[in-house]
Amino acid sequence: MNTVIKNLSMAGIIPVIRIDDANDAVPLCRALCRGGLPVAEITFRTDAAEQAIRNVHAEMPEVILGAGTVLNAGQVDKALAAGASYIVSPGLNPKTVKHCLKQNVPIIAGCSSPSDIERAIELGLKTVKFFPAEALGGIKTMKAMSAPFPQMKFMPTGGINEKNLLDYLRDERVVACGGSWMVPSGAVAGKDWASVEELTESAVNLMLGLELRHLGINSGTLNQAGRDARDFAKLMGAPVIEKETSFFSGVNFELMKISGHGEKGHIAIACNDVDRAVWHLGHRGYAFDESTRITRGGTTVFIYLQHEIAGFAVHLMKK
């Protein structure tokens, strides 16, 4: 997978932005970054788009910056000159696609039918935009339409919001979702960057789905772990389940027969996508112990943070 597309996949949500005043682009993208999304697709729907891309590229090079609603090769050239690193088009224009591929620039072209997808495959595309997603029937239509093309990945856009985001992201063929609900026009017009940050943070938290799964305690010996497990089970009215290296009291407490990770034990945090969570938490300043990474089918299902918190090792696990 192309590096830019891979980063978009890790971001998971692509804010689709309309800019009327190029001076708003940088503070808007700063709000997105503070909320957890260092990514933006600035659409060529206004005369301010080119300068907006230029401003963000100059002041915030860390942003994964794309140009959307690109209709022709001329707009591609303007977007690239301004600093865009990928192109998104509403439809499948072979001339525009070929122009991008010739310059080795990722393009996510809009597809709304199996015929579009077939043409995209012929052109050499591996990721396309399913647009307008909800108007075409949503995730059910995308699944049905894409069934004959298992090699193709999708970026659904159009009508995506917090109510249906996870329905799309659960599909392994969905690279990321494009949406504008975290950048409402009223907030942008009113320069209400705090609202943009809050909406973005809410969207990222929903996508990651981080939640406490269980607490692991280093009882240290077989007998002590058994006693502790029975104690918690009695307290919680839960069954005791013996595993190879631990006992579980229900699903909330794991009592280790040995001194496992962490001074006191470990905390298991479940999430929707471990790889995506690692990427986002990395942007929050957390590092991970690669020696503990467990993968299945090329997807990470388990990994520990490098450092302990309050004497507990912390690991992520896939829901």
Phi, psi and omega per residue, in radians:
M1 nan 2.360 3.086
N2 -0.933 2.508 -3.081
T3 -1.014 -0.755 3.137
V4 -1.099 -0.809 3.130
I5 -1.105 -0.669 3.097
K6 -1.060 -0.769 3.125
N7 -1.159 -0.642 3.062
L8 -1.107 -0.661 3.103
S9 -1.115 -0.712 3.124
M10 -1.208 -0.641 3.085
A11 -1.111 -0.708 3.036
G12 1.451 -0.655 3.120
I13 -2.164 2.265 3.135
I14 -1.945 1.853 3.091
P15 -1.129 2.152 3.121
V16 -1.724 2.047 -2.908
I17 -2.081 2.310 2.972
R18 -1.820 2.166 -3.118
I19 -2.010 2.110 3.061
D20 -1.644 -0.476 3.128
D21 -2.166 1.979 -3.070
A22 -0.995 -0.440 3.135
N23 -1.222 -0.256 3.114
D24 -1.444 -0.271 -2.969
A25 -1.100 -0.803 -3.090
V26 -1.186 -0.898 3.107
P27 -1.059 -0.565 3.087
L28 -1.142 -0.815 3.137
C29 -1.179 -0.535 3.045
R30 -1.123 -0.705 3.099
A31 -1.128 -0.711 3.084
L32 -1.067 -0.755 -3.141
C33 -1.126 -0.761 3.114
R34 -1.087 -0.577 3.107
G35 -1.373 -0.184 3.060
G36 1.966 0.164 3.133
L37 -2.180 1.624 3.079
P38 -1.445 0.965 -3.050
V39 -2.637 2.556 3.128
A40 -2.738 2.464 2.986
E41 -2.006 1.819 -3.128
I42 -1.592 2.085 -3.002
T43 -1.470 2.529 3.079
F44 -1.466 0.881 3.108
R45 -1.745 -0.125 3.130
T46 -2.355 2.866 3.127
D47 -1.227 -0.259 -3.092
A48 -1.492 -0.138 -2.993
A49 -1.019 -0.866 -3.079
E50 -1.038 -0.817 -3.137
Q51 -1.199 -0.601 3.104
A52 -1.075 -0.784 3.099
I53 -1.080 -0.752 3.139
R54 -1.061 -0.735 -3.120
N55 -1.124 -0.802 -3.118
V56 -1.156 -0.749 3.140
H57 -1.055 -0.673 -3.104
A58 -1.273 -0.691 -3.023
E59 -1.734 -0.350 -3.098
M60 -2.391 1.192 -3.090
P61 -1.120 -0.251 3.139
E62 -1.315 -0.281 -3.119
V63 -1.281 2.328 3.039
I64 -1.376 1.765 -2.869
L65 -1.885 2.139 3.128
G66 -2.152 2.898 3.064
A67 -2.002 2.227 -3.126
G68 -1.915 2.998 -3.104
T69 0.889 0.728 3.114
V70 -1.503 2.150 -2.979
L71 -1.856 -0.286 -3.074
N72 -2.743 3.026 -3.099
A73 -1.107 -0.598 3.127
G74 -1.079 -0.730 3.097
Q75 -1.203 -0.589 3.054
V76 -1.005 -0.851 -3.112
D77 -1.084 -0.720 3.109
K78 -1.118 -0.739 -3.126
A79 -1.131 -0.753 -3.126
L80 -1.181 -0.708 3.126
A81 -1.109 -0.544 -3.139
A82 -1.382 -0.352 3.085
G83 2.173 0.114 3.102
A84 -1.178 2.524 -3.138
S85 -1.887 -0.141 3.045
Y86 -2.670 2.808 -3.061
I87 -2.125 2.444 3.049
V88 -2.219 2.284 3.127
S89 -2.110 2.613 -3.116
P90 -1.252 -0.475 3.138
G91 -2.297 -3.063 -3.109
L92 -1.818 1.651 3.105
N93 -1.772 1.877 -3.071
P94 -0.959 -0.651 -3.139
K95 -1.115 -0.752 3.133
T96 -1.159 -0.752 3.128
V97 -1.065 -0.846 -3.119
K98 -1.096 -0.649 3.124
H99 -1.097 -0.711 3.119
C100 -1.205 -0.806 -3.104
L101 -1.110 -0.615 3.115
K102 -1.073 -0.548 -3.134
Q103 -1.704 0.136 3.128
N104 1.045 0.680 3.139
V105 -1.871 2.222 3.115
P106 -1.081 2.315 3.040
I107 -2.252 2.314 3.082
I108 -1.939 1.732 -3.041
A109 -1.582 2.538 -3.117
G110 -1.282 2.356 3.096
C111 -2.314 2.413 -3.127
S112 -2.279 0.125 -3.116
S113 -2.706 2.820 3.055
P114 -1.008 -0.612 3.123
S115 -1.092 -0.719 3.078
D116 -1.028 -0.772 -3.106
I117 -1.120 -0.706 3.119
E118 -1.063 -0.740 3.109
R119 -1.159 -0.646 3.119
A120 -1.102 -0.718 3.112
I121 -1.115 -0.748 3.114
E122 -1.055 -0.589 3.139
L123 -1.382 -0.184 3.100
G124 1.709 0.207 -3.137
L125 -1.422 2.517 3.111
K126 -2.027 -0.218 3.100
T127 -2.381 2.286 3.131
V128 -2.293 2.897 3.111
K129 -1.668 2.186 3.042
F130 -1.581 1.882 -2.965
F131 -2.568 2.436 -0.133
P132 -1.439 2.053 -2.905
A133 -0.974 -1.045 -3.059
E134 -1.213 -0.638 3.130
A135 -1.112 -0.463 -3.134
L136 -1.536 -0.056 3.130
G137 2.066 0.037 3.015
G138 1.285 -2.703 -3.017
I139 -1.088 -0.593 3.138
K140 -1.113 -0.743 3.114
T141 -1.162 -0.731 -3.135
M142 -1.061 -0.758 3.133
K143 -1.099 -0.797 -3.119
A144 -1.153 -0.759 -3.099
M145 -1.178 -0.593 -3.032
S146 -1.597 -0.122 -3.072
A147 -0.912 -0.705 3.142
P148 -1.325 -0.036 -3.045
F149 -2.208 1.161 -3.053
P150 -1.098 -0.333 -3.117
Q151 -1.397 -0.213 -3.034
M152 -1.604 2.409 3.049
K153 -1.851 2.757 -3.022
F154 -2.303 2.596 2.950
M155 -2.112 1.579 3.137
P156 -1.143 2.410 3.136
T157 -2.581 2.466 3.128
G158 1.952 1.738 -3.139
G159 1.470 0.146 3.111
I160 -1.391 2.394 3.101
N161 -2.689 -3.011 -3.083
E162 -1.148 -0.352 -3.116
K163 -1.361 -0.509 -3.071
N164 -2.108 -0.001 -3.083
L165 -0.935 -0.873 -3.058
L166 -1.185 -0.511 3.086
D167 -1.032 -0.695 3.122
Y168 -1.301 -0.806 -3.035
L169 -1.192 -0.347 3.097
R170 -1.217 -0.356 3.130
D171 -1.369 2.154 -3.062
E172 -1.125 -0.270 3.120
R173 -1.500 -0.140 3.137
V174 -1.517 2.046 3.121
V175 -1.307 -0.831 -3.131
A176 -2.891 2.946 3.100
C177 -2.045 2.341 3.030
G178 -1.581 2.466 -3.132
G179 -2.889 2.833 -3.107
S180 -2.183 0.128 -3.053
W181 -1.170 -0.393 3.114
M182 -1.507 -0.072 3.085
V183 -2.249 1.088 -3.111
P184 -1.077 2.547 -3.055
S185 -1.024 -0.629 3.140
G186 -1.115 -0.696 3.131
A187 -1.183 -0.691 3.134
V188 -1.175 -0.798 -3.140
A189 -1.072 -0.642 -3.139
G190 -1.553 0.072 -3.124
K191 0.928 0.692 3.133
D192 -1.563 1.291 -3.049
W193 -1.200 -0.478 3.103
A194 -1.103 -0.677 3.102
S195 -1.167 -0.699 3.093
V196 -1.064 -0.792 3.117
E197 -1.054 -0.783 -3.120
E198 -1.120 -0.783 3.126
L199 -1.131 -0.661 3.124
T200 -1.160 -0.795 3.127
E201 -1.061 -0.716 3.109
S202 -1.093 -0.729 3.140
A203 -1.138 -0.746 3.137
V204 -1.135 -0.760 -3.139
N205 -1.096 -0.706 3.087
L206 -1.083 -0.792 -3.119
M207 -1.071 -0.807 -3.091
L208 -1.245 -0.686 3.105
G209 1.106 0.648 -3.123
L210 -1.193 2.251 3.100
E211 -2.693 2.596 3.141
L212 -1.137 2.208 3.121
R213 -1.728 -0.893 3.054
H214 -2.803 2.832 3.073
L215 -1.847 2.183 3.091
G216 -1.784 2.296 -3.098
I217 -2.106 2.310 3.139
N218 -1.410 1.485 3.080
S219 -1.179 -0.614 2.956
G220 1.751 -0.546 3.131
T221 -2.379 2.842 3.134
L222 -1.032 -0.857 -3.079
N223 -1.138 -0.770 -3.117
Q224 -1.158 -0.687 3.121
A225 -1.095 -0.690 3.118
G226 -1.125 -0.774 3.133
R227 -1.109 -0.781 -3.140
D228 -1.092 -0.715 -3.126
A229 -1.119 -0.735 3.128
R230 -1.156 -0.618 3.112
D231 -1.105 -0.837 3.125
F232 -1.156 -0.655 -3.136
A233 -1.114 -0.718 3.115
K234 -1.140 -0.731 -3.139
L235 -1.089 -0.754 -3.019
M236 -1.664 -0.120 -3.062
G237 1.149 0.716 -3.048
A238 -2.110 2.764 3.109
P239 -1.359 2.729 3.017
V240 -1.728 2.223 -3.141
I241 -2.124 2.108 -3.116
E242 -1.570 2.314 3.041
K243 -1.997 -3.126 -3.084
E244 -1.087 -0.782 -3.064
T245 -2.013 0.113 -3.065
S246 -2.799 2.966 2.920
F247 -2.001 2.510 2.986
F248 -1.886 2.347 2.941
S249 -1.750 1.746 -2.986
G250 1.101 -2.366 3.119
V251 -1.995 -0.070 -3.002
N252 -1.656 -0.426 -3.075
F253 -2.229 2.270 3.054
E254 -2.052 2.120 -3.116
L255 -1.853 1.996 -3.011
M256 -1.410 2.306 3.075
K257 -1.271 -0.331 -3.132
I258 -2.163 2.994 3.020
S259 -1.438 1.721 -3.078
G260 -1.502 -2.691 3.134
H261 -1.077 2.504 3.050
G262 1.532 2.592 3.125
E263 -1.080 -0.795 -3.108
K264 -1.766 -0.431 -3.079
G265 2.691 -2.639 -3.116
H266 -2.446 2.799 3.069
I267 -2.120 2.183 3.135
A268 -1.717 2.183 3.121
I269 -2.030 2.102 -3.140
A270 -1.544 2.629 3.133
C271 -2.615 2.889 -3.097
N272 -1.255 -0.615 -3.087
D273 -2.591 1.941 -3.046
V274 -1.155 -0.760 -3.139
D275 -1.039 -0.766 3.135
R276 -1.157 -0.682 3.118
A277 -1.135 -0.707 3.097
V278 -1.050 -0.740 -3.139
W279 -1.098 -0.839 -3.104
H280 -1.203 -0.743 3.131
L281 -1.186 -0.509 3.029
G282 -1.058 -0.667 3.086
H283 -1.236 -0.302 3.064
R284 -1.566 -0.035 3.076
G285 1.818 0.098 -3.130
Y286 -1.601 2.488 3.086
A287 -2.015 2.718 -3.048
F288 -2.149 2.625 3.133
D289 -1.509 1.753 -3.055
E290 -1.083 -0.426 -3.139
S291 -1.188 -0.261 -3.122
T292 -1.755 -0.007 -3.084
R293 -1.188 2.277 3.055
I294 -2.073 2.256 -3.131
T295 -2.119 2.665 3.049
R296 -2.402 2.114 -3.121
G297 1.078 0.546 3.121
G298 1.443 0.048 -3.129
T299 -1.996 2.332 3.131
T300 -1.249 2.338 3.120
V301 -2.077 -0.141 -3.044
F302 -2.848 2.379 3.043
I303 -2.898 2.546 3.108
Y304 -1.673 2.557 2.897
L305 -1.158 2.730 3.128
Q306 -1.236 -0.612 -3.063
H307 -2.010 2.755 3.111
E308 -1.486 2.758 3.050
I309 -2.177 2.078 3.140
A310 0.986 0.593 3.114
G311 1.484 0.060 3.139
F312 -1.989 2.319 2.940
A313 -1.237 2.619 -3.106
V314 -2.203 2.237 3.076
H315 -2.221 2.621 3.033
L316 -1.645 2.599 3.054
M317 -2.539 2.573 -3.124
K318 -1.316 2.392 3.089
K319 -1.144 nan nan
